[in-house]
Amino acid sequence: MYVIIVGGGNVGYYLAKTLVAAKHEVLLMEKDRARYRTISEELGEVVMQGDGCEVAQQMQAGFGRADAVVAVTGSDDDNLVVCQMAKMEYNVPRTISRVNDPRNEGLFHSLGIDATVSSTKIIYNLIEQEIGTGEVIPIAALNRGNIEIVEAQIGPKSHLLNQEIRALSLPAEALIISIIRDGHAILPAADTRLTQGDTVIALVNADKEHQLRDIFEEGI
Amino acid sequence: MNVVILGCGRVGSTLARLMYRDGHQVTIIDLQSESFRRLGTRFKGNRIIGNGIDEDVLKRAGIENAQVFIAVTQGDNRNIMAAQIAKHVFGVHTVMARIYDPVRADRYREKGIITICTTTIAAGLMRDLVNTGEWGLVKDYSKEYLELNV
């Protein structure tokens, strides 16, 4: 894959190193000349000095044959324009933008950016997992957060102990996909009974997560 | 009309004063309060300190009730992003942005934003004046500007 990264700060620098190590073809664009010199000493030819928003420089960088353009500068407005121009001018298949203000994620999606990453939001979610009161812990989001993968522990006082999977009154859009028992993942059948220490992994529609949480929380 | 202007530099402050004098309800946004000095003493419109690509700041500036939004900060991308928020999030009827880069000005014009590229306007006027000896502008706005200070 040919990946163009715009913005040679820490995020761009480590992303470029990681992609190079994974044998991808990478170009890192950095506007600031002093910063460019610093990172090109280590990364060499992979780094190009230039403005990722300027069409002439985008052409020189080879936006036309890029499989993905990733904008990771510290300015959301620059990241937005890099990705929009990549789409408008070169129809780059995948544009990914770092979003510094997490409230901009929705806006960027509606303005045509394929994917956004907000480190603020990720760290916030991790904190939420650690201190959340519920027994149902989100571990991943699919389809931009529409579907969540969650896990729940079956404790010694759980009212679900020894119940069969088919007896659980799950919300309509929830599915138990695996149970981790004694360090092994098992694929449960309808008559699998829950035992103490089980970790239940489920797929659930984000809207129904609280219903699922209620079921696992009861009696604990 | 309710007009929100983003950026109180030379262009933004002049635009705010002209439109205020014409009787519009004008709100101007800038990151720094010192920029508002350019507005002089006669301008009685609203001044909002804040980042124009922040929806909360735009709301404080009354963008929900604005018919016109004009972005004239020093940053092309900031103007482009703010203009798109005004158009797509708040549905402002007339959205304009000053964009120095002629290519970006052209592409975003196709996306429904009225873009004014002062680079090509100034270069074109000067070229025409040299080639034809004629001044291409219909109107000389500099007289109107001088009147503002009287």
Interface residues (C-beta under 8 A of the other chain):
Chain A: C53 E54 V55 A56 S75 D76 D77 D78 L80 V81 M85 M88 E89 D101 R103 L107 S110 L111
Chain B: I53 D54 E55 G75 D76 N77 R78 I80 M81 A82 Q84 I85 H88 V89 D101 V103 R104 R107
